[in-house]
Amino acid sequence: MTVLLLELNEINFDQVRGYVAQGKLPALGRLIADHGLSETTSETKYEELEPWIQWVTAHTGLTLAEHGVFRLGDILATDIDQIWEVLERQGVSVGAISPMNAKNRCRNAAFFVPDPWTRTRVSGSPMLERLYQPIAQAVNDNAEGKITAASAVNLVAGMARYARPGSYAGFVRDTLAAVRGRPWRKAMVLDRLLADVFIRETRAKKPGFASLFLNAGAHIQHHYLFSSTTYGGPFTNPTWYVPEGVDPVLEVYELYDAIVGDVVAAFPQARVMLATGLHQDPHGAVTWYWRLRDHAQLLKQAGVPFARVEPRMSQDFVVFCHDAAEAARAEARLTAMVSDDGEALFSVDNRGDSLFVSLVWPHDIPSDFVYQVDGTRHGGLRDMVAFVALKNGKHNAIGYFLDSGAPGGERFALADVPRRIAEACGKRWAPEPPVLHAAAE
């Protein structure tokens, strides 16, 4: 039996049920009614609730304390067994589209396209590799809203190869809406494309197990949850941010409903699983998100020593230094960057010869904003950042899980997901003993 795992990152199924009660989301509503819904549990500290932590758990069967992967991309420095290679060693053909914080350790995957932030190898056709680069650039440059001409050409070529006829109208609608002031639709274009790639590759390669990770829902919840008709809290988004009466959360949920329905229809004999890793609740304040336009430019202006810098999600980036001593000096400069009233601009996690840095300034940045570094005042920050969004959603450790081959209704550890997948494939969950790492403090 083919087992298909749809990873709907951070989706709040209480909200899904709220929309179902309004007569919407028929495919998801039918699955919930037919099979029930379970809940998963993971870490309890808020700072340990990040999708790049929980999805490693869902793929490895290890908690954060066991796998030690605290940052996006850190999976590349480990040798931890994941669900794909465990099944592959037992003779199961496997595939994956955009699994978060996952390393391609497969010997001969039917297809494996990494997430946009984790630079591991692509397995499959040359077209998949050609398509990966523009997707990664589009996601990482989302705040800027532009990609290079070469990336645009490759993206169009990939869409021509993989887009299904039933998706054509959706691609046109989402693209036009994004151009006309609904930026969340860009993320929906990418998820629609990833789903089409998944369906076509699965149909062509016929793997015994394949996974699809979708992130637009998490992105849209984070930024637009206050505009959901299922939200009953005190906050509202300004009309310059979301037009009155527009519900971006419903829009992406309807996309996911269509994708789930298409997968079920395309593979009627498959056992379909849905997982969210964790979920989002409404945020309790108004918080601004910013992303640096040119990370190296700001570091140079502030006198931060570094060898190279790599962007991560939204406000995050990694500063690589020549050695630990240089990293310590870079950390000192970054932590010294404060507003005139002493509020920090960045949080810094020193990891030896590199720094994981987040732009944590939570307020507006007007054109006359000034920051200080060791008493020296600097202007021009507004021109160096791109507005990302207003924070609307926050993480909750409870995730959701649905299995078309087993009744729901229970609560279990997220770390049990790979065992359930392996057994659904008729195999054992038999990872090779990992080299365990201590979780970051």
VEXZAMI-308247 format. One record per residue (C-alpha): x, y, z. Coordinates in steps of 0.001 Angstrom, whole numbers. Example, Ala and Ser with C-alpha at 12.3 -4.5 7.8 and 13.67 -1.06 7.14 Angstrom:
{X = 12300, Y = -4500, Z = 7800};
{X = 13670, Y = -1060, Z = 7140};
END
This chain:
{X = 0, Y = 0, Z = 0};
{X = 1178, Y = 3512, Z = -803};
{X = 1331, Y = 5845, Z = 2194};
{X = 1175, Y = 9591, Z = 1557};
{X = 1962, Y = 12110, Z = 4295};
{X = 669, Y = 15654, Z = 3801};
{X = 2479, Y = 17985, Z = 6200};
{X = 203, Y = 21023, Z = 6632};
{X = 2574, Y = 23059, Z = 8742};
{X = 1068, Y = 24630, Z = 11891};
{X = -2530, Y = 24531, Z = 10663};
{X = -5086, Y = 25073, Z = 13430};
{X = -7707, Y = 22357, Z = 12998};
{X = -9996, Y = 24030, Z = 15501};
{X = -10255, Y = 26795, Z = 12923};
{X = -10650, Y = 24214, Z = 10173};
{X = -13631, Y = 22799, Z = 12055};
{X = -14959, Y = 26330, Z = 12499};
{X = -14940, Y = 26850, Z = 8750};
{X = -16443, Y = 23388, Z = 8206};
{X = -19302, Y = 24448, Z = 10482};
{X = -19802, Y = 27416, Z = 8129};
{X = -20267, Y = 24991, Z = 5238};
{X = -16751, Y = 25372, Z = 3872};
{X = -13752, Y = 23004, Z = 3354};
{X = -15702, Y = 19916, Z = 2197};
{X = -12700, Y = 17604, Z = 1654};
{X = -11163, Y = 18252, Z = 5064};
{X = -14570, Y = 18105, Z = 6706};
{X = -15255, Y = 14725, Z = 5110};
{X = -11902, Y = 13299, Z = 6229};
{X = -12443, Y = 14488, Z = 9801};
{X = -15960, Y = 13043, Z = 9842};
{X = -14836, Y = 9709, Z = 8384};
{X = -11599, Y = 9147, Z = 10306};
{X = -11513, Y = 11454, Z = 13316};
{X = -8681, Y = 13710, Z = 14394};
{X = -5864, Y = 13017, Z = 16839};
{X = -3586, Y = 15445, Z = 18655};
{X = 200, Y = 15272, Z = 18976};
{X = 2391, Y = 16614, Z = 21771};
{X = 5982, Y = 17804, Z = 21744};
{X = 8126, Y = 20322, Z = 23651};
{X = 6642, Y = 22489, Z = 26404};
{X = 8960, Y = 25535, Z = 26509};
{X = 7775, Y = 28260, Z = 24131};
{X = 11277, Y = 28932, Z = 22796};
{X = 11415, Y = 25264, Z = 21756};
{X = 8225, Y = 25491, Z = 19700};
{X = 9521, Y = 26040, Z = 16189};
{X = 8518, Y = 24033, Z = 13126};
{X = 12141, Y = 23249, Z = 12252};
{X = 12383, Y = 21535, Z = 15660};
{X = 9049, Y = 19709, Z = 15640};
{X = 9372, Y = 18425, Z = 12069};
{X = 12750, Y = 16899, Z = 12862};
{X = 10961, Y = 15056, Z = 15668};
{X = 8203, Y = 13930, Z = 13289};
{X = 10803, Y = 12614, Z = 10845};
{X = 13233, Y = 10995, Z = 13322};
{X = 11145, Y = 9861, Z = 16292};
{X = 13426, Y = 11860, Z = 18602};
{X = 12564, Y = 14752, Z = 20891};
{X = 14572, Y = 17976, Z = 20822};
{X = 16500, Y = 16800, Z = 23882};
{X = 17508, Y = 13740, Z = 21843};
{X = 18098, Y = 15113, Z = 18342};
{X = 19504, Y = 18504, Z = 19410};
{X = 18500, Y = 20236, Z = 16163};
{X = 17546, Y = 23695, Z = 17380};
{X = 17937, Y = 25789, Z = 14232};
{X = 16748, Y = 25601, Z = 10655};
{X = 19425, Y = 23930, Z = 8538};
{X = 21227, Y = 22332, Z = 11491};
{X = 20011, Y = 18889, Z = 10432};
{X = 22818, Y = 18959, Z = 7853};
{X = 25418, Y = 18626, Z = 10610};
{X = 23860, Y = 15404, Z = 11966};
{X = 23754, Y = 11739, Z = 10990};
{X = 20295, Y = 11100, Z = 12446};
{X = 18115, Y = 8557, Z = 10659};
{X = 14873, Y = 9913, Z = 9192};
{X = 11742, Y = 8146, Z = 8009};
{X = 12773, Y = 8100, Z = 4329};
{X = 16076, Y = 6266, Z = 4686};
{X = 14694, Y = 3904, Z = 7348};
{X = 12005, Y = 2788, Z = 4901};
{X = 14402, Y = 2781, Z = 1946};
{X = 16706, Y = 323, Z = 3721};
{X = 13726, Y = -2025, Z = 4017};
{X = 12985, Y = -1914, Z = 308};
{X = 10411, Y = 883, Z = 186};
{X = 10743, Y = 3435, Z = -2603};
{X = 10423, Y = 6913, Z = -1071};
{X = 9846, Y = 10497, Z = -2147};
{X = 9688, Y = 13903, Z = -495};
{X = 8745, Y = 17396, Z = -1585};
{X = 10076, Y = 20250, Z = 564};
{X = 10300, Y = 18459, Z = 3964};
{X = 11270, Y = 21022, Z = 6588};
{X = 14778, Y = 20783, Z = 8035};
{X = 15391, Y = 17380, Z = 6463};
{X = 18597, Y = 15978, Z = 4990};
{X = 18601, Y = 13905, Z = 1830};
{X = 20369, Y = 10780, Z = 3080};
{X = 18596, Y = 8447, Z = 658};
{X = 20608, Y = 6254, Z = -1687};
{X = 18096, Y = 6260, Z = -4512};
{X = 14983, Y = 8264, Z = -3680};
{X = 12242, Y = 8312, Z = -6297};
{X = 12347, Y = 12075, Z = -5768};
{X = 13603, Y = 14351, Z = -3004};
{X = 13339, Y = 18137, Z = -3183};
{X = 14567, Y = 19861, Z = 9};
{X = 12948, Y = 22826, Z = 1695};
{X = 14083, Y = 26293, Z = 523};
{X = 16316, Y = 26839, Z = 3573};
{X = 18157, Y = 23509, Z = 3900};
{X = 20751, Y = 23081, Z = 1172};
{X = 20880, Y = 19343, Z = 744};
{X = 20946, Y = 17589, Z = -2622};
{X = 17982, Y = 17205, Z = -4960};
{X = 17125, Y = 13682, Z = -6151};
{X = 15089, Y = 12997, Z = -9253};
{X = 14880, Y = 14535, Z = -12688};
{X = 17028, Y = 17484, Z = -13832};
{X = 13819, Y = 19526, Z = -14025};
{X = 13322, Y = 19108, Z = -10273};
{X = 16769, Y = 20561, Z = -9624};
{X = 16097, Y = 23346, Z = -12096};
{X = 12828, Y = 24146, Z = -10330};
{X = 14301, Y = 24055, Z = -6822};
{X = 16547, Y = 27100, Z = -7257};
{X = 13801, Y = 29629, Z = -8163};
{X = 11519, Y = 28263, Z = -5449};
{X = 14273, Y = 28698, Z = -2868};
{X = 14987, Y = 32221, Z = -4071};
{X = 11317, Y = 33198, Z = -4173};
{X = 10788, Y = 32012, Z = -601};
{X = 13953, Y = 33583, Z = 785};
{X = 13311, Y = 36904, Z = -983};
{X = 9593, Y = 36931, Z = -231};
{X = 9716, Y = 40271, Z = 1630};
{X = 11271, Y = 41909, Z = -1434};
{X = 8683, Y = 40430, Z = -3757};
{X = 11075, Y = 39825, Z = -6653};
{X = 13253, Y = 37115, Z = -8173};
{X = 16004, Y = 37178, Z = -10775};
{X = 15262, Y = 36818, Z = -14473};
{X = 16991, Y = 33425, Z = -14558};
{X = 14916, Y = 32206, Z = -11627};
{X = 11750, Y = 33459, Z = -13305};
{X = 12597, Y = 31512, Z = -16474};
{X = 13234, Y = 28319, Z = -14504};
{X = 10067, Y = 28816, Z = -12465};
{X = 7960, Y = 29214, Z = -15607};
{X = 9626, Y = 26137, Z = -17132};
{X = 8874, Y = 24154, Z = -13990};
{X = 5269, Y = 25286, Z = -13972};
{X = 4925, Y = 24343, Z = -17629};
{X = 6248, Y = 20868, Z = -16811};
{X = 4374, Y = 20178, Z = -13585};
{X = 1260, Y = 22358, Z = -13341};
{X = -1886, Y = 20301, Z = -13770};
{X = -4648, Y = 21674, Z = -16018};
{X = -7007, Y = 21922, Z = -13059};
{X = -4562, Y = 24326, Z = -11399};
{X = -4180, Y = 26770, Z = -14286};
{X = -7013, Y = 29048, Z = -13192};
{X = -5756, Y = 29035, Z = -9609};
{X = -2256, Y = 30065, Z = -10676};
{X = -3695, Y = 32949, Z = -12690};
{X = -6011, Y = 34086, Z = -9873};
{X = -3301, Y = 33958, Z = -7228};
{X = -719, Y = 35720, Z = -9385};
{X = -3106, Y = 38527, Z = -10315};
{X = -4245, Y = 38896, Z = -6706};
{X = -630, Y = 39108, Z = -5498};
{X = 130, Y = 41821, Z = -8044};
{X = -3007, Y = 43719, Z = -7004};
{X = -2149, Y = 43988, Z = -3319};
{X = -2753, Y = 40593, Z = -1736};
{X = 838, Y = 39484, Z = -1078};
{X = -144, Y = 36296, Z = 776};
{X = -1211, Y = 34827, Z = -2555};
{X = 2474, Y = 34498, Z = -3574};
{X = 2941, Y = 31830, Z = -928};
{X = -188, Y = 30097, Z = -2216};
{X = 1224, Y = 30009, Z = -5755};
{X = 4269, Y = 28141, Z = -4470};
{X = 2253, Y = 25656, Z = -2412};
{X = -57, Y = 25001, Z = -5354};
{X = 3000, Y = 24292, Z = -7504};
{X = 4605, Y = 22015, Z = -4891};
{X = 1359, Y = 20048, Z = -4655};
{X = 1235, Y = 19626, Z = -8433};
{X = 4865, Y = 18466, Z = -8453};
{X = 4045, Y = 15984, Z = -5693};
{X = 1030, Y = 14559, Z = -7508};
{X = 2823, Y = 14233, Z = -10852};
{X = 6004, Y = 12749, Z = -9359};
{X = 4050, Y = 10320, Z = -7181};
{X = 1935, Y = 9213, Z = -10127};
{X = 5012, Y = 8733, Z = -12326};
{X = 7405, Y = 7143, Z = -9810};
{X = 4881, Y = 5236, Z = -7662};
{X = 6808, Y = 5379, Z = -4353};
{X = 5661, Y = 3300, Z = -1411};
{X = 5932, Y = 6362, Z = 834};
{X = 6027, Y = 10033, Z = -78};
{X = 5645, Y = 13260, Z = 1866};
{X = 4604, Y = 16781, Z = 902};
{X = 5314, Y = 19788, Z = 3137};
{X = 3222, Y = 22950, Z = 2678};
{X = 4060, Y = 26194, Z = 4468};
{X = 1799, Y = 28909, Z = 3042};
{X = -827, Y = 28233, Z = 5706};
{X = 1654, Y = 28779, Z = 8534};
{X = 2950, Y = 31934, Z = 6859};
{X = -550, Y = 33334, Z = 6373};
{X = -1738, Y = 32450, Z = 9883};
{X = 1316, Y = 34182, Z = 11382};
{X = 537, Y = 37354, Z = 9475};
{X = -3246, Y = 37464, Z = 8993};
{X = -4951, Y = 35407, Z = 11711};
{X = -6766, Y = 38464, Z = 13109};
{X = -8635, Y = 38702, Z = 9779};
{X = -10099, Y = 35188, Z = 10027};
{X = -13859, Y = 34960, Z = 10443};
{X = -13192, Y = 32278, Z = 13069};
{X = -11148, Y = 34722, Z = 15207};
{X = -13117, Y = 36309, Z = 18040};
{X = -10369, Y = 38267, Z = 19782};
{X = -9832, Y = 41993, Z = 20342};
{X = -7354, Y = 42754, Z = 17545};
{X = -8015, Y = 43768, Z = 13955};
{X = -5616, Y = 44270, Z = 11093};
{X = -5472, Y = 47778, Z = 9585};
{X = -7174, Y = 48165, Z = 6217};
{X = -3868, Y = 49166, Z = 4564};
{X = -2653, Y = 45702, Z = 5544};
{X = -5736, Y = 43580, Z = 4800};
{X = -8846, Y = 45001, Z = 3109};
{X = -11970, Y = 44855, Z = 5236};
{X = -13953, Y = 41664, Z = 4722};
{X = -11013, Y = 39718, Z = 3246};
{X = -10025, Y = 36463, Z = 4995};
{X = -6557, Y = 35269, Z = 3889};
{X = -6727, Y = 32321, Z = 6301};
{X = -9848, Y = 30978, Z = 4630};
{X = -8224, Y = 31462, Z = 1224};
{X = -5240, Y = 29269, Z = 2082};
{X = -7402, Y = 26729, Z = 3909};
{X = -9550, Y = 26451, Z = 772};
{X = -6379, Y = 25832, Z = -1235};
{X = -5370, Y = 23079, Z = 1190};
{X = -8861, Y = 21622, Z = 1050};
{X = -8558, Y = 21436, Z = -2733};
{X = -5055, Y = 19909, Z = -2544};
{X = -6142, Y = 17261, Z = -43};
{X = -9161, Y = 16465, Z = -2191};
{X = -6985, Y = 16201, Z = -5300};
{X = -4506, Y = 13854, Z = -3586};
{X = -7285, Y = 11593, Z = -2331};
{X = -8882, Y = 11541, Z = -5792};
{X = -5574, Y = 10949, Z = -7601};
{X = -4572, Y = 8046, Z = -5334};
{X = -7802, Y = 6429, Z = -4144};
{X = -6037, Y = 3282, Z = -2900};
{X = -3417, Y = 5180, Z = -899};
{X = -3409, Y = 5572, Z = 2856};
{X = -3350, Y = 9328, Z = 3427};
{X = -2027, Y = 10937, Z = 6595};
{X = -2215, Y = 14607, Z = 7573};
{X = 75, Y = 16133, Z = 10194};
{X = 674, Y = 19700, Z = 11367};
{X = 3660, Y = 19326, Z = 13722};
{X = 2235, Y = 22040, Z = 15981};
{X = -364, Y = 24756, Z = 15472};
{X = -931, Y = 28483, Z = 15857};
{X = -3163, Y = 30437, Z = 18208};
{X = -3895, Y = 34174, Z = 17963};
{X = -1019, Y = 36386, Z = 19119};
{X = -1727, Y = 38602, Z = 22127};
{X = -135, Y = 41847, Z = 20916};
{X = 721, Y = 43883, Z = 17820};
{X = 4249, Y = 43026, Z = 16648};
{X = 6052, Y = 44087, Z = 13470};
{X = 8248, Y = 41712, Z = 11429};
{X = 11202, Y = 43064, Z = 9433};
{X = 13754, Y = 41398, Z = 7150};
{X = 17126, Y = 42806, Z = 6116};
{X = 17392, Y = 43572, Z = 2402};
{X = 21179, Y = 43205, Z = 2274};
{X = 22536, Y = 41477, Z = 5353};
{X = 26184, Y = 42062, Z = 4485};
{X = 25621, Y = 45787, Z = 3948};
{X = 24244, Y = 46296, Z = 7444};
{X = 26963, Y = 44192, Z = 9044};
{X = 29629, Y = 46260, Z = 7326};
{X = 27995, Y = 49551, Z = 8321};
{X = 27824, Y = 48442, Z = 11950};
{X = 31413, Y = 47207, Z = 11967};
{X = 30496, Y = 43549, Z = 12468};
{X = 33333, Y = 41220, Z = 11368};
{X = 32265, Y = 38186, Z = 9324};
{X = 33299, Y = 35801, Z = 6559};
{X = 29889, Y = 35344, Z = 4953};
{X = 26203, Y = 35615, Z = 5813};
{X = 23259, Y = 33394, Z = 4808};
{X = 19565, Y = 34350, Z = 5146};
{X = 17092, Y = 32045, Z = 6846};
{X = 13347, Y = 32458, Z = 7399};
{X = 11959, Y = 36017, Z = 7648};
{X = 14007, Y = 37894, Z = 10229};
{X = 16646, Y = 35173, Z = 10768};
{X = 20135, Y = 34861, Z = 9284};
{X = 23422, Y = 33096, Z = 10016};
{X = 26721, Y = 34971, Z = 10279};
{X = 29732, Y = 32757, Z = 9548};
{X = 33085, Y = 33887, Z = 10942};
{X = 36669, Y = 32795, Z = 10383};
{X = 37033, Y = 31506, Z = 13942};
{X = 35469, Y = 31624, Z = 17400};
{X = 37356, Y = 34768, Z = 18366};
{X = 35938, Y = 36659, Z = 15405};
{X = 32469, Y = 35296, Z = 16203};
{X = 32775, Y = 36649, Z = 19741};
{X = 33635, Y = 40098, Z = 18380};
{X = 30727, Y = 39910, Z = 15938};
{X = 28369, Y = 38916, Z = 18740};
{X = 29526, Y = 41887, Z = 20822};
{X = 28830, Y = 44319, Z = 17968};
{X = 25428, Y = 42849, Z = 17160};
{X = 24261, Y = 42855, Z = 20767};
{X = 25480, Y = 46457, Z = 21079};
{X = 23079, Y = 47540, Z = 18315};
{X = 20197, Y = 49186, Z = 20177};
{X = 17632, Y = 51935, Z = 19739};
{X = 18084, Y = 55308, Z = 21419};
{X = 16106, Y = 54025, Z = 24394};
{X = 18274, Y = 50899, Z = 24687};
{X = 15998, Y = 48258, Z = 23129};
{X = 17888, Y = 45537, Z = 21247};
{X = 17613, Y = 45188, Z = 17485};
{X = 18935, Y = 41629, Z = 17317};
{X = 19012, Y = 38412, Z = 19291};
{X = 22198, Y = 36390, Z = 18872};
{X = 22919, Y = 32706, Z = 19432};
{X = 26693, Y = 32133, Z = 19418};
{X = 27486, Y = 28670, Z = 18074};
{X = 31277, Y = 28831, Z = 18132};
{X = 32451, Y = 30131, Z = 14779};
{X = 28981, Y = 31186, Z = 13603};
{X = 26052, Y = 33211, Z = 14937};
{X = 22338, Y = 32580, Z = 14465};
{X = 20851, Y = 36072, Z = 14437};
{X = 17261, Y = 37331, Z = 14454};
{X = 16089, Y = 40870, Z = 13750};
{X = 13748, Y = 41116, Z = 16746};
{X = 12819, Y = 44823, Z = 16673};
{X = 9010, Y = 44568, Z = 17131};
{X = 7945, Y = 48142, Z = 16300};
{X = 7615, Y = 50355, Z = 13255};
{X = 10867, Y = 51622, Z = 11703};
{X = 10218, Y = 55152, Z = 10382};
{X = 12532, Y = 56889, Z = 7924};
{X = 14158, Y = 58933, Z = 10709};
{X = 14851, Y = 55895, Z = 12928};
{X = 18298, Y = 55944, Z = 14551};
{X = 20161, Y = 53091, Z = 16210};
{X = 23375, Y = 53070, Z = 18219};
{X = 26439, Y = 50841, Z = 18333};
{X = 28624, Y = 51512, Z = 21358};
{X = 27425, Y = 55102, Z = 21478};
{X = 27839, Y = 55843, Z = 17759};
{X = 24503, Y = 56736, Z = 16129};
{X = 23532, Y = 55432, Z = 12691};
{X = 20596, Y = 56269, Z = 10451};
{X = 19222, Y = 54771, Z = 7259};
{X = 17956, Y = 51514, Z = 8748};
{X = 14537, Y = 51930, Z = 7106};
{X = 16156, Y = 51695, Z = 3681};
{X = 17979, Y = 48514, Z = 4709};
{X = 14904, Y = 46548, Z = 5780};
{X = 11774, Y = 45238, Z = 4120};
{X = 8493, Y = 45118, Z = 5979};
{X = 7389, Y = 41503, Z = 6250};
{X = 4160, Y = 41521, Z = 8206};
{X = 2323, Y = 42160, Z = 11440};
{X = 2484, Y = 39144, Z = 13719};
{X = -972, Y = 37619, Z = 14205};
{X = -225, Y = 34028, Z = 15243};
{X = 1875, Y = 32317, Z = 17901};
{X = 2938, Y = 28696, Z = 18307};
{X = 1123, Y = 26074, Z = 20352};
{X = 2743, Y = 22698, Z = 21105};
{X = -348, Y = 20683, Z = 20186};
{X = -327, Y = 19376, Z = 16649};
{X = -2995, Y = 17498, Z = 14721};
{X = -2849, Y = 14137, Z = 12975};
{X = -5311, Y = 12332, Z = 10720};
{X = -4895, Y = 8847, Z = 9268};
{X = -7297, Y = 7489, Z = 6669};
{X = -6244, Y = 3987, Z = 7704};
{X = -6867, Y = 4248, Z = 11448};
{X = -9453, Y = 5908, Z = 13697};
{X = -8485, Y = 9177, Z = 15383};
{X = -9437, Y = 10735, Z = 18667};
{X = -6340, Y = 10008, Z = 20760};
{X = -3422, Y = 12156, Z = 21890};
{X = 109, Y = 10848, Z = 21364};
{X = 3696, Y = 12080, Z = 21173};
{X = 4784, Y = 13641, Z = 17896};
{X = 7853, Y = 11398, Z = 18114};
{X = 5554, Y = 8416, Z = 17444};
{X = 4666, Y = 9611, Z = 13926};
{X = 7498, Y = 7794, Z = 12072};
{X = 6626, Y = 4506, Z = 13765};
{X = 3035, Y = 4870, Z = 12596};
{X = 4193, Y = 5625, Z = 9068};
{X = 6559, Y = 2639, Z = 8988};
{X = 3891, Y = 251, Z = 10239};
{X = 1396, Y = 1628, Z = 7715};
{X = 3979, Y = 710, Z = 5054};
{X = 4183, Y = -2799, Z = 6503};
{X = 7696, Y = -2191, Z = 7845};
{X = 9413, Y = -1685, Z = 11194};
{X = 10495, Y = 1628, Z = 12620};
{X = 14161, Y = 635, Z = 12842};
{X = 16444, Y = 3669, Z = 12837};
{X = 20140, Y = 3140, Z = 13252};
{X = 21422, Y = 4479, Z = 16594};
{X = 22182, Y = 8182, Z = 16182};
{X = 24991, Y = 10188, Z = 17647};
{X = 22945, Y = 12181, Z = 20138};
{X = 23517, Y = 15879, Z = 20632};
{X = 22649, Y = 18095, Z = 23586};
{X = 19802, Y = 20503, Z = 22870};
{X = 20725, Y = 24172, Z = 22768};
{X = 19999, Y = 26137, Z = 25899};
END
